[in-house]
Amino acid sequence: MLEILKCRTYRHLFFAQMVALLGTGLATVALSLLAFDLAEDRAGQVIGTALAIKMVAYVCIAPFASALAERLPRRTMLVALDLVRASIALALPFVTQVYEVYVLIAILQSASAAFTPTYQSIIPDVLPDEDDYTRALSLSRVAYDLENLISPALAGLLLLVTSWEVLFAGTVIGFLASAVLIVSVMLPKREASGQTHGVLDRVRRGFWIFRATPRLRGLMALNLVVSVAGSLVIVNTVVWVQGQFKLTEQYTALAFAVFGAGSMAAALALPALLRRWQDRPVMLAGAALVLGGLALALMIDGLEMLLPVWAILGVGFSTVQTPIGRLLTQSSHGEDRPALFSAQFSLSHAGWLLTYPLAGWLGTVAGMQGTVLVLLVLGMIFFVLAVRLWPAEDRLVITHSHPDLPEGHPHKTTAGETHTHRFVIDELHPRWPG
């Protein structure tokens, strides 16, 4: 897997992503502790609302960011967004009112909503080989999991000697380091599509492809399955650990780290699995594991039960999330890829827009067990939809024969022998008609 880091451009982009996410992970822990400091018993509501604001920014900003990315130099755009994020993170330790948290989170996450899909759409251009791209997706998933593993562990160590306000300094450093690494490489030029589209056409393009592609309709339902589990972990970990179990901040960081460890273990195992199994059964198995973890969460009564459940949820979460980039690449032509990645970014976070405030407000009015039960039922509904929307016969690979081709043709084996190869089918990989 690490062989792809020999590519200098990808190596710098990967480490830019990793340091930015490490900083973001510190901010996630710090935000939870800031909310508990400002609101105590209402911390779940504050976190849920702040994260709902984040999702509104992601849903509304990301599609327009892809249109902007097609007109601006991508490197300049990414660096500018990193600098905006660093500035906002620098201001967060100084807030004293809940509404100030909401305003700063809205600005910070609007910048992230423009940054992430633009970054994701560059990687297939840097690594055009499909196997290399699959490895890159797993490494990217590992980078995301470092946010949940190393960042909470580092936060726990820092909290032994300092206050939570200092954690935001790590976020600033992460964003600045990301900007420096991006400046250090030249990004590949975009494919010339030979077509011109207005901003609204670019925004609509990705959503149209999602609606027209069966596997992507199933992906929308799987996005909702992982959002119910992720919202439970991100919103209610601090409520469970510090509110109900009366433990310290270090145990909150430990719980986040265990979730990240499960997610990272799955990401490291997936490249080998995806060489033997198609994406659909792997991702559905991950979604089923998420539902199993939610069922076990109904029995949480202490930290010793919460930690293994969080590990199970982490494994299922990553098993669904890691192959998504492959699906998007397989389901789009080159010129449509930025729009499709932005559409996925917005549609997936629309699910989080539902589940983040639901997990936070239900935790306050119905208790943890009632919250888990509601999220489990929702997850089961979305899982059934995913199975029905994503056809079991996904015709990416076609078995066929070429009996009339001359000897030596690359699609010719033994005369009349059937074989398989991959090619684009416009019905399942639609091209934007606009």
N, C-alpha and C positions, 0 to 999 in steps of 0.2 A: 504493500500500500504506500509506503514512504518513498518509493522510487519516483513518484510524480513530483516530489519536492526538488528533484534535479532541475526541473524547469524553473529558471530564475523568476520569470514573471509570476507564475503560479505561487512559487514559494513566498515571494513578498506579499502577494495578495492574501495568501492563507494566514501568514503571521499578522498581517494587518487586521484581518477578521478576528483572529484569536485574541490579540491584546485588547481590541475594542470590546469583545464579549467578556473578557475577564473584568474589565472596568465596569461593564454593564451589570455583571453579576454582583459586584460589590455594591452597586447602586440599588439593586433589587433587595439585598439584605438591609441596606441602610434605609430604604424607603419603608420597609416593614417596621423597622425599629422607630423611625420618625413618626409613622402613623400611630404606633403604640404609645409613643411619648406625648403626642398631641391629643389623642382621643381615648386611649386605654380600652375600655370595654367596647367602644365603637370602632376599634382599629380595623376590623374586617370590613366595615362599611366604607371607611376611608380608602383602604387599599383597593377594594372592589370598584369604587367610583373612579379612583385615579387610573386604574387599569382599563376601565371602560372608556375613559377619555383617550387613553392610548390607542384603543381599538378604533374609536371614531376617526382618529388621525390616520391610522393605517388604512382603514376602509376607504376614506375619502381622498387621501393624498396620493397613495401609491399608484393608481391608474394614471393620474396626471403626471406623476414623476417619470413614468416610462415615456410619455410623449415628450417631456422636457429633455430626457436623456438622449432622445434621437436628434435633438437640435443642438445640444451643448456638448463640448468635449467631456467625455465621461470621467477622465481623471480629475479635471478641474472641479467638476460637480461633486465627486466623492470627497475630495479634500475640503471643499467649502462646507459641506454638510458635517464633516468631522469637527471642524472648527466651531460651528454653531452648537453642536452637541456638547463640546467641551465647555463652552461659555455657560450654557444652562446648568450643567452639572456643578460648575463652580459656584453658582448662586444657590443651589438647593440647601446647603447646610445652614443658611441664614434665615430660612423661613420661620415664621412664628404663628402663622394662621393656616388653617386647612385650605382655604380658597387659594392661597399662594402656591401650595403644592399643586393644585389642579392646573393653575395657569402655566407654571413652569413645565409640568409634565406634558401639557398639550403642545408646547413649543418643541420640547426635546423629542417627543415621539413623532411629530410631523417631520422633523429632520430624519429620523430613523426610517420612517415610512418611505421617504424618497431614496434613502441610501441603500436599503437592503435589496429590493428587487433589481436596482441598477447593478449592484455588485454581483448578484446571482446570475444575471443574464450575460455577464462578461465571461464567466468560467468556461462555458462550452466553446467560446471562441479561442480561449487560451489553450484548452485541451480538447481538440476535436475528436480524438480517438475515444470510442464509447467505453472501453474498459478503463482507460485513464479517467474519464469523466465519472464513471461509477466509483472509482477509488476516491476521487475528489469529493464526491457527495458524502462518502463515509467519513472522510477527514473533516469535512465541513460539519457533519453531525457531531463528531468528536469535539470540534471547537465550540459548538453550541453547548455540549455537555460540560465542557470545562467551566462554563458560566455557572452550572449547577453543582459542580464538584469542587474545583480548586477555589473558585471565588468564595463560597461559603466557608471553606476550610481556612483560607487566608483571612477572611473577615473574622472568624472565631479567634485566630491568633492575635489579630490587631486589637480586638475588643478586650483582650487580656491586659493590654497596656495603654489603651487610649479609648476615646469615646467614639460613638457611631458617626459623628460628623466627619471624622477624618476619612471614613470609607469613601466619601464622595471625591476626595483628592485622587484616589486610585482610579476613579472613573475618568477624571480629567486627563490623567496621565495616559490611560488607555486610548482615548480618542486622539490625543496629540500624536502618540506613537503610530497609530493607524494612519494618520495623515502623512507622516514622514515616510512610511513604507510605501504608500501608494504613489507619492511623488517620485520615488526612486526607480520606477519602472515605466516602460512605454507600453500602453495597452494596444491590442490589435485593433485594426480598423474594422468597422462594421461591414457586414455584407451589403452590397448595393442591391436594393430590391428593384430598382427601375420604376418604382411607383411613388407617388406622393399622396399623402393623406393629411387631412386636417387634424387638429388636436382631438376633437371629439371622435373622429374615426379611429384614431389610435387607441383612445380609451375604450371604445366599444369593441375593438377587434378581439382582445383577449377574452372578454366575457362571451362573445359570440362563439369562439372556439370551444370554450368550456361547455356551452349549451349544446353544441353540435357533436361533441365527442363522447361516446358512451363511457369510456374509462374515466374521463374527467368528471362526469356527472357522479360516478361512484366515489371519486376522490372528494367531492364536496361533502358527501355524507361522512366519510372517514375523518375529514377535518373537524367535523362536529364531535365525533367520538373522542378524539384526543383533547379537544378543548374542554370537555366536561372534567376529564381527569386532571389536566394541567391547571385548570382554575381552582380545583379543590386544593392542590398542593401549594400553589403560589399565594392564594388568598388566605387560606385557613391554617397553614402550618404554624404561624406565630400565635394564632388564637388557641390552637390546641396545646402547643408546647408551653407558652408562657401564660396564657389565660386559664386553661383547664388544669394542666399538669403542674403549674407554678414553678417551672424550671427557668434557667437563665438564658440569656441571648446566645450563648455558645451552643446550647442544645438546638436552638432554632437553626443556626448555621449548620449543625451536624445533620439535621433532618433534610435540609436542602442538598447537602453533599451526598447523602445516601441515594436520594432520587437521581442525582446526576451520575452516580456510579453505576446504577442499573442501566441508565440510558446509554452511557459510554460503552458498557460491556456489549450491549446489543449492536451498537454502531460498528464496533470492531469485528463482530462476527458476521455482519450482513454481507460484505463483499463475497465471501465464500458461499453463503446461502443463495445469493442472487445469481451465482453462476450455475446453480443446480435447479433452482425453482424460479418460476415466473413471479412478477411483482404482485399479482393479485392474491395468490394464496399466502404469501409472506405477510402482506399488509393486513389481510383479514385476520390472520393468526395473531398479529400484534394487537389489533382492535379487540379481539376476543380476550386477550390477556389483560388489556385495560379494564374490560368489564369484570373479569375475575378479581382484579385488584380492588375495584370499587365495591364489589360484594364483600370482600374481606374487610374493607374499611368500615363497614357497619359494626364490626366487633372491636374497634379500637377503644381501648380503655387505659392505655398508658404508652410511654415511649417505646417500650420493648415490643409492642404490637405495631406501633406506627412505623417504625423504621423498616421492617421487612415488607410491609405493604407499600411504602414509598419506593422501595427498590423494585418491586414487581411493576408498579405503575411506570417507573422509569424505563424498564425494559420494553413494555408494550408501547409506550409513547415513542421511543426511538425507532422501533420496528415499523411503525406506520410512517413516521416522518422522513426517515432517511431515503427511501426510494423515490420520493416525490419528484425530485429533479429529473430522474430518468423518465418518468411518465410525461412530464412537460416537454422534454426534449423530443421524445418519440412522437408526441402528438402535435408538433408544430413544424412549420418550415422556418428557415433561418431568419427571414425578415419579420416573422410574427413572434419570435421568441421573447423579446423584451416585454411586449404587450401581454403575453401569456403568463410570464413570471409575475408581472404586476397584478394580473387578475387573480392568480393563485394567492398572492400576498393579501389582497383585499378580501377575497372570499373566505380564506381560512380565518382571518382575523375578525370577520363578521360573526363567526361562531363564538370567538372569545368575547366579543362585544355582548353577546347574550349571556354567556356563562360566568364571566367575571363578576358583574354586579349580582347575578343570581346567587353565586356561591357566597358573596360577602353579606348580602342582606338576609338571605335565608339562615346563614350561620347565627345572625343576631336574633331573629324572631322564632326560628324553629329548632335551634340547636344543631350540633354537628351531625348526629345520626339522621335527623330529618333532612338535612342538606344532602348528605350522601345518598339517601334513598331517592330523592328527586333527581339528582344527577345520574344515578344508575339507571333509572327508568328512561331518562332522555337518551343516555348512551345506547341502550338496547334498541330504542326506536331508530336511531341513526344507523346502527349497525345493520339492522334488517334492510333499511333503505339502500345502504352501500352494496349489500349482496344482490339486491334486485336491480340496481341501476348499472352495475358493472358486469357485463356479460361474462360468463365463464369461458366462452369461446372468444377470446380476444385476438383478432386476426392480425397480429403484428408479424407472426412467422407463418408462412404459407407452405404447405407440402404440395409439390406439383412436379411435373415432368416437362422436358423439352425434347421430345423424340425427333424433331425435324431439324435441330441445330447441327451445324457441321462439327466434326471432331476438332477438339482443341478450344472450343468456345468456353469461356469461364463458367457458364451455367450448364455445361454439358458434363455428365459423368459417363458411366457405362450407358450404351445405347438404350434409351427408353427408361432408364432408372429414375425413380422419383427421389427428390431431395428437397432441402429447405434452404431458403435464404431470406434476408430481411429487405423489405422495400416499403416505400410510402404508398399507402392506399388513401386516396383523397376522401373516401367516405369516413375513415377513422382518423385521418390526419388532415382535417379540412383546412383549406387556404381561405383567408378572409376575402369575401367577394367584393368588398368595397373598394 
